[in-house]
Amino acid sequence: MVQLELVNLSRTYGPFAVHKICLALKRGQILCLLGPSGSGKTTLLRLVAGLEKPDSGSVLLESRDMTELPPHKRQFGMMFQELALFPHKSVFENVAFGLRMLRQPPAQILKRTEEMLMLVGLTSMAQRNVGDLSGGEQQRVALARSLAPRPKLLMLDEPLGALDRSLREHLLQEIHSILKKLDVTAIFVTHDQAEALTMGDVVGVMDQGRLVQMDSPQDLYLKPRHPFVARFLGFQNLLSGLALPGGGVETEIGKLDISDNNLEVHERVTVVIRPEIAAQHVRGSELSRYHKIVGTVKQRIFSGRLYRVKMVVDKEIVLAFDLPITEPPPGIGDEMTLWIDVNEIILIKEGQTP
């Protein structure tokens, strides 16, 4: 069942801030909106929340048009990076705040608040002042407060941005587990690719107010449909390609024997080579599906889990690859041979639009 639907939602500040956004979320799905600063992620969230009015389009909740409803009547929950907790109030009072605003009976407030504190692991801290908590504990309070009124949709705008990476990764897993346990439909805004791919059932990539691609995390990573998406996901190896008669694609690093029945002769494409599809050694029986490249090592960085290697091919083409630490690559300035699995290469047609 579709829980949330956006139909041609637009908002203008001079150039478009949000342009004709269409999407649908099923109950319990988590959508991660991913994109650079200024891409329209937060504006879209504010339009859904009712904090801003669209110039055109609709916000539908369970097929009911919410576009003209004020924020407090939408039954949506929000969690921001700033948290907006009450530092002079206890953890219990912060979590209970929304329930009191809804004028729920004291017994229901007590029961629901205790349920939420147990859910986020803060039962023992119920009477502590929020100002005395760590950053991670305050995030849990904010999540519990957002979930306490049983929102039909929860919106999270970069809620973990102020935390260090290790704590952010831990809390991300906790939030995901809690939302799934409660079957909450959610929109999670981030500019961090790893957060989006970890958190989302679906990920929507935004650029200049447009929803460029919306897919499952796996399909987004394996099948980017636009060069912007590939670049924003961190892929550095994007080459220009031309479909050849008889098959294959001509590129700056030579002819790639890629068979794609959807390409027309002389059609231009962007060739995306993911960093993990190269190997230093290939068995003879597998050579037919690999393309050989030879270059000079420009940079070699050890990250603990792999080597990130940049190599110069044909004096000017710089390619980046991730290689296992079990096979250390040559040193800087040395020649290196790599084999690229052509079956894993991505082709994006020129002019392909979302």
C-alpha positions, 0 to 999 in steps of 0.5 A, a space after each residue: 500500500 502506498 503511504 506517501 505520494 508526491 505528484 509534480 511537487 515544485 517550489 521556486 526561488 529564482 531558479 528551481 529549488 525543487 522541480 516536478 518531484 514525483 515519487 511514491 513510498 510504501 508503508 514501512 519503506 525508508 527513502 534516503 534523499 542523497 545529494 550535494 548541498 543546495 540540491 533541494 533535499 531539505 527544501 523537499 523535506 520542508 514541502 512534505 512537512 508543510 513548513 513551506 508551500 509548494 508553487 504546484 503539485 501535491 503531497 498525498 498521504 494514504 491517498 489523502 491530499 495534505 498539501 494545504 494542511 498546516 504542519 501540526 495536522 499532518 501527523 508527521 514526525 521530524 528529527 533535525 541535526 540541531 535536535 531542538 531538545 529542551 536542555 532544562 527538562 529531563 529525558 522523560 519530559 522531552 520524550 513526553 512533550 509531543 504527547 502532552 501537546 496532543 493532550 493525551 491522558 496522563 496514563 497513556 503519556 506515561 505508558 508510551 514514554 516508557 515504551 519509547 525510552 525502553 526502545 532507545 535504551 534510555 530507561 535508566 536515564 529518564 530523570 536526567 537532564 538532557 544537557 547532561 547527556 552525550 551527543 549519542 544519547 541526545 540523538 536517542 532522546 530526539 528519536 524517541 520524542 519523534 516516534 512517541 506520537 506514532 507519526 504516519 511519516 518520520 522525516 530526518 534531516 541529516 540527524 547524525 551530521 554533528 557526530 564523529 564517524 564511529 558513533 554515526 555508523 553505530 547510531 545509523 544501524 540503531 535507527 534503521 533497526 528501530 524504524 524497521 521494528 516499528 514499521 515506520 515510513 521515513 525520509 532520511 536526508 543525507 549528503 553521505 553516500 555510505 549513509 544513504 546506501 546503508 539506511 535506505 530501502 530506496 535512495 533518491 539522488 537529487 541535483 539542482 532540484 531534480 530527482 535524477 534517479 531513485 532506485 534500490 541501493 544495489 541498483 543505484 550502485 550497480 546501474 547508475 543511469 546518469 553521469 552525475 549519479 556515478 560521480 556523486 557515488 564516488 566513481 572516478 573512472 568515467 570515460 567517453 565511449 563510441 559504439 563500434 560496428 560489429 560490437 564493442 565500444 571505443 574509449 581513451 584506453 582502447 576498444 572494450 569488447 562490451 556487447 550491448 544490444 541496446 546500442 546503435 552504431 556510433 552512439 555515444 556513451 559514458 563508460 563507468 568503471 567501478 574501482 573494485 572490478 580490476 585485478 592484478 592477476 587473471 587466470 588464462 581461462 578468464 582472459 576473454 572477459 577482461 581488458 588489459 591496461 598498463 600504466 604508471 602508479 601515481 598514488 598508492 594509499 593504504 586504508 586498512 581494508 584495501 589499497 586505493 591506487 591511481 594510475 596514469 594510462 597513455 600519459 594523461 588518463 588517470 584511473 583509480 582502483 581498489 585492490 586487496 591488501 593481499 596483493 600489494 600493488 607496485 610503488 609510486 612511479 612503477 609500471 602496473 598492469 591491471 585487468 578490467 572485467 568488461 562484464 562489470 562495466 557500466 554504459 550510460 547513453 549520452 543524453 539519458 535523462 532521469 
